[in-house]
Amino acid sequence: MPRTKGSKDCPKTNITKDYASKIAKKQERITTLTIEIASIQKVIEEQKNTLKEKKTEAESVLKKLLASGMSEDEILEKLK
């Protein structure tokens, strides 16, 4: 006698429950990653602002040195 297709010995699971739990885990992971991305973006913005401040400060010091009569070559030597 030919065998029927599929196995009758396999336990039947609630497939909907499995998918629901997987979806819930994925959504939780998405939330966690979204929060992490937001914090990283905040750090990047803070670092950008710090660099802008340092650049402005460096430009003002350079202008003062040039205004005081120091040449560009002398300024470069002091930076080394």
C-alpha positions in Angstrom: 0.0 0.0 0.0 1.5 3.4 -0.9 2.3 5.9 1.8 0.3 9.0 2.1 2.0 12.4 1.6 3.1 14.1 4.7 3.9 12.7 8.1 1.2 12.0 10.6 3.7 11.7 13.4 4.7 15.4 13.4 3.3 17.4 16.3 1.0 20.2 15.1 2.1 23.5 16.5 0.2 26.7 16.6 1.8 28.5 13.7 0.1 31.8 14.3 1.5 31.9 17.8 5.0 31.3 16.6 4.8 34.1 14.0 3.3 36.5 16.5 6.2 35.9 18.9 8.7 36.3 16.2 7.1 39.6 15.0 7.0 40.8 18.6 10.8 40.1 19.0 11.6 41.8 15.7 9.5 44.9 16.7 11.3 45.0 20.1 14.7 44.9 18.3 13.6 47.6 15.9 12.7 49.8 18.8 16.0 49.2 20.5 17.9 50.0 17.3 16.0 53.1 16.7 16.8 54.4 20.2 20.5 53.5 19.7 20.6 55.3 16.3 19.0 58.4 17.9 21.7 58.5 20.6 24.5 58.0 18.1 23.1 60.9 16.0 23.0 63.1 19.1 26.7 62.3 19.8 27.6 63.1 16.2 25.8 66.5 16.4 27.6 67.3 19.6 30.9 66.5 18.1 30.1 68.6 15.0 29.3 71.6 17.2 32.5 71.1 19.2 34.6 71.1 16.0 32.8 74.2 14.7 33.7 76.0 17.9 37.3 74.9 17.7 37.5 76.0 14.1 36.1 79.4 14.9 38.6 79.7 17.8 41.5 78.7 15.6 40.5 81.2 12.9 40.3 84.1 15.4 43.7 83.2 16.8 45.1 83.1 13.3 43.6 86.5 12.4 45.0 88.0 15.6 48.5 86.7 14.8 48.3 88.0 11.3 47.1 91.3 12.5 50.0 91.6 14.9 52.4 91.4 12.0 53.5 87.8 12.2 54.1 86.2 8.8 52.4 83.0 7.7 55.7 81.1 7.7 56.3 82.1 11.4 52.9 80.9 12.3 53.5 77.6 10.6 56.8 77.2 12.4 55.0 77.8 15.8 52.4 75.1 14.9 55.1 72.5 14.3 
